[in-house]
Amino acid sequence: MFTTVLMIEKALSDADIELVTNLHGEEQVSFVVLMQPRGRQDELLRALDDVALGRLEEAVHEREEDSAATPADQALEHTVEKLRASGSDAVGHVVADNPLGILRTVVEDTKADEVIVLTSPHFVEEFFHRDWASRARHKVGVPVLKLFAHDV
């Protein structure tokens, strides 16, 4: 069985579930999902990302989904349930602090074969190589694949 550590920041859409579960064809995949929601501390970076993507209205006004955010535990539960419904084994944890340290520990403990970082585009962080995938490549001894989540 192939083991993937999946780092996310919001519940995955059906398209995202299909993407990650079909990456390895017919091979059975087990997922360990690490959920680190982006909080209020990232508002400036999110606004800059919105400007870069041409979403000016969203850059000016706080998004409704941010003010009435779904709790991270519910988003994680939704994602794990969808992965299991697709036929994959899946467990998950919400990560509040030190996500990259926890990622390294989870990769070592589970003897993971790869890490997939599935997030929305974060142009400012990516430009300076401060995004999760860039930083994770220096922390874990397995391949790190970066994918962009579908907007729901």
Summary of the structure (lengths in Angstrom):
residues: 152
radius of gyration: 15.3
end to end distance: 30.3
largest distance: 46.2
contacts: 429
relative contact order: 0.24
helix: 43%
strand: 20%
